[in-house]
Amino acid sequence: MLRSWLGDFISYNEVELGELLLSLNYLPSAGRLNVDIIRAKQLLQTDMSQGSDPFVKIQLVHGLKLAKTKKTSCKRATIDPFYNESFSFKVPQEELESASLVFTVFGHNMKSSNDFIGRIVIGQYSTGSSESKHWRRMLNSHRTAVEQWHTLRSRAECDRVSPASLEVT
């Protein structure tokens, strides 16, 4: 009886954090990993009065060392932002296998620290099969952009399954 109730309670409390549409491509001749943050949808609302002010932080991790951090612009008062922003990371081909990209969505907060919304990791330490599949598709189609939606995960879940998640803030 308790197990049944607890199971219902846990699934009832699972919060949808939203989704992120990303495009990845790698240019071997230039040693460039290109990342397009296209849009997000149905993000967890962090400000109850006017939606969220979301932005995405992209962090390149080599092995288990943070190499580079970039971020999108902040989109005001929406849970369905369109970014259409491109970022490029210098990643020599021999380092591509040990690279991970950590995507963290935050809600901008002027009064205190930004509000964590969700995260995924793509690359060596991917947070799930969807992320691993996207990385493999990108590796197998050099110079061609590979687009895919990803469901955001909690910080705790990412930290549990991806050592790269533990390396970023």
Buried (B, 14 or more C-beta within 10 A) or exposed (E): EEEEEEEEEEEEEEEEBBBBBBBBBBBEEEBBBBBBBBBBBEBBBBBEEEBBBBBBBBBBBBBEEBBBEBBBEBBEEBBBBEBEBEBEBEBEEEBBEBBBBBBBBBBBEEEEEBBBBBBBBBBBBBBBEBBBBBBEBBBEEEEEBBBBBBBBBBBEBBBEBBBBBBBBE
